[in-house]
Amino acid sequence: MQEPDVKRHMVELPGGSFRMGSEDFYPEERPVREATVEGFWIDRHPVTVAEFRRFVKATGYVTAAERAPEAADYPDADPDLLVPGSLVFHPTEGPVDLEDDRNWWAWVPRADWRHPEGNVSTVGGRERHPVTHVAYADAAAYAEWAGKSLPTEAEWEYAARGGLERAVFTWGDEFAPRGRMMANTWQGEFPWQNLLLDRYERTSPVETYRPNGYGLYDMAGNVWEWTQDWFETPNGGSCCAPQRAPEPFPRRVIKGGSHLCAPNYCLRYRPAARQGEAIDTSTSHIGFRCVVR
């Protein structure tokens, strides 16, 4: 039995079947297949900084980014970098090789959920933004504390579609209907030219943009979101999840795209889009939301 307030700020979705995936964009989204989910509740928006702070205050939890990596797990790493920290995006000064994510991702000591750009930054004024710099275990720990779970990939995509089963985006087929930005994404040439047509250089407050047909916010852009499914695909790998973990590190599926997704590099702010992220990795563009089954 859930506590009375567990489902506060959640939306109840009926079970159903839908066409999952896409044949029109990236290989890892194929094939389109029939998927069925039971009814469940899902958070109306990604877990915020304020919500995560309450969890940490109640439990004393320390995230992966706040702990030094184990040297044995990174035998080729510079020992000076084996300190608490996380991956932070930095725009480049001009066009770069899009095959090498080291051009824009940097390991920043002391970067964590409290210090999104490093220890000189804070989350002051960003309490309603999605929490970032959370590894998979951090998201799972929060979910357990809250009496919830992380969604499966099918649950997440079913919710993101908002009843528009064959639409490209969570809101329809047109990226910016009547010139209106519908999600926090990258406009311009990634990773150097951000036109800021949506007004946000990094994350944006949750519920800034219109909800989808199920009343859910930020199911596209803003931050990628963890799901509980393992990432397996015979058709392709990852484009925009930083490749930092040694090969043995398993990956989970992340969904939804982020504020760093751009058509010239990562047009993945779509329900069908998916990426694999190493479970030990945290970044400045990954968060999560929870479900109750």
N, C-alpha and C positions, 0 to 999 in steps of 0.2 A: 504493500500500500504506500503510495507516494504521500509525502507531506502536503498539506493543503495548498501551500504557496509554490510548490515545485513547478507547476504548469503556468505560473504567472508569466506574462510576456511571451507565451508560446501560442502557436496556432495548431489546431487539431486538423489533421488531414485524413480523409477516408482512404482505405486501401484501394488498390486498382492496378490495372495493367497499362503499360505504355511502351512506345517504341523508344528504346534507349540507344544512344550513340548517334553517329552521323557518317555518311559516306562522302561528304562534300568538302571536308577540310583536312584534318591531319590523320596519318595512318593509325595512331593508337586509339582513335575513336571508332574504328571499324571492328566488326561489322555492326550494322544496325540489327538489333535483336529485341525480341519481346521480353519484357521484364515485369514482374509482379511484386508488389509490396503490400504488406498488411497495414492497417491503419496505425498512425502514430502522431505524436505531437512533436513540433520542431520549434526551436527558438525563432522569434520574430526577426531577430537581427544577430549578427556575430557577437560573441562575448566581448564586452567592452573593457577598457582599462579599469574603470570603477568596479565592475563586477569581479574582475580577476583580483583586484586589490583586496576586496572583501574576503575572497578565498585565502589569499596569502596571510592576511591578518588573522583569520580564524584558525589556520593550520600551521603557520610558520613554514610553509612550503618554499623550497628553493628550486628555481628552474634550472634546466640544463645549461642555459647561457650564463648562469651565475656560479657555475662550478667549473673548475679547470678540467680540460679534457685529459683522458688517460693517455700517457705517452705510448703505451703498448698498442693502442688503437691507431696511432698516427706515427709509425716508425720513421717516416721520411720528413716529418714536420720540423720546422725550426723550433727548438726548445723555448725560445723567447716568446713564441706565439701560443704556447700551451698554458694559457691563462684564461680565466673566465672572459667570455666575449661572444660575439655573434656576427653574422654576415649582414652588412649594410650596403645598400645601393648608393652609388655615386654617379651622377651623370658625367658623360665625357665631354670634352671640348668640341668635338666634331665627329664625323662618321668614323666607325671602327669596324673591325672584323667581327661580325655577329656570330661567328662560330666559337669565339673565345669569350666566355662570360667573365673571365678575370679582368676584362676591360672595364667592367662596371660594378662588379661585386668585390668587396674587400672585407677581410676579417678585421673587426674593430674591437680591441680589448675593452672590456667593461660595457659593451653594448648589451642591453637586455631589455626586458619589458618596461622597466622604469626609465631607461635611458636609450631611447630608440635609435639615436644617431651616435651614441657613445656617451662617456661619462660627463661631457659638457652639456648634454641635453637632458630634458626632463619631460614628463608627461603632463605637466601643469597646463591646464587649458585643453587637454586632450582626453579628459575622463570619459567622454562619449564616443571616442574613436575606438575601433577594434583593437584589442590587445594584440601585440606582435611579439616576435622573438620567443615564440613558444614551440618547443619540439613536440613530437607526438606524445611522449609520456607526460608532458606538462598538461596538454589538452585533456588526455585521458584522466589524469589525476583530478583536474577541475570537475570534469563530468561526473566522476564517481562521488566526489564531495557534494555536488549539487543534486545527487539522486537521479542522474541522467546517464546517457551514453553518447558516444560519437555516432553519427549516422553512417550507414553503409553507403557505398557509392550510388546504388540504385535509389535508396531513400532520398539522398541529396539531390540527384538529378530529377527525380519525380517531383520533389518540392520546388526545385528551381524553375521547372517548366511552367508552373502555375496554371496548368490546364491547356497550354498551347503546345500540343504534342509535337507538331512538325515545324514550329517556328524556329528561326535561327537564334534569336535572342530570347531572354526571359519576358520581353515585352512585345515581341513581334519580329518582323523580318527587316525592318528599316533601322539602321544604326541610330540615327538622330532624327526622329520624326519632327518635321517642321522646325528643324534646327535645334531642338531641345536635347541636351545631354541627359541620357537615361541612367548613366552609371559613371563611377569614378575610374576612368581608364586613361591611357596615354594618348594624347592627340599630337601628332607630329611624327618626326623621324626618331625612333628609339636608337640609341640611348642618349642622344645629345640635344634634340630639339623638342622641348615640351611646350606646346602652344597654350596650355592651361585654359582651354575652352571650358572646362568644367570647374575652373577656379582653384583646383587642389593640386599641389605639387606632390604631396605624399598621401597619407590616408585622409579620409573625410569622416565627419561624425556619422554614426549610424542613422538610418532613416532620413538622410539628406535627399535621396532620390525617391521617386515613386515606387510603391511596392508592386510586386507581380500580382497575378490573378488570384493567388492564395493569401495575399496580404503579408508577404514576406519581403523584407528589405535586404539590399546588398547581396542578392544571389548572383550578381555579376559585378566584377571589378572590386575595387577597394582592397580586399585582401583575399588571397587564396585561403581555402578552408580544408582542414584535415578531415578525412573519412577513415573508417576502421578497416577498409579493404586493402589487401596487399596489391602492389602494382605489378601486374604481369601483362605483357603484350608481345605478340609475335611480330608486330608490324612497325614498331618504332620506339624511340626513347623519349627523353625529355628535352625541351628547348630552353625553358626559362627557369627551371629549378636548378640552382647552383650545383655544379658537380664537384663537391668537396670531399665526400665521404669515401673511404676505401671501398673497393668492390664488394667485400662481404657484407657491408651494411645493407640490411633489407630496406625496402621502400614501401611507403603507403601512398594511396591515391589522394591527391589534393584536387579540389574542384573550384571552379568559379572565376579563375583569373584574378588579376589585381590591378592596382593603379599603374603598374608598370607594363601592362599588356598593350601592344600597339599592332596595327595591321601589318606593318613591315617586318615584324619579328614574332609576335605571339598573339594571334587573334584568338584568344582563348577565354574571353569573357562571354562564353556561351554555355548553355546547360550541358551539351554533349562533350565539351572539352574536358581533358583530364591530363594530369601529370603525375610522375612518380617522384616523391621526395624522401630522402634518407631519413629514417626515424630519429636519428641523433641530431639532425640539423635544425637550426632556427634562423630566421631571416627577418628583415624589416618589412616583409610583405606577405607573411603567412599568419593566419589566425584560425578561428574555428567557431562552430556553433554546435549545440547539443540537441538530442532528441530524447523522448520518453516513449517507450513502446507499450 
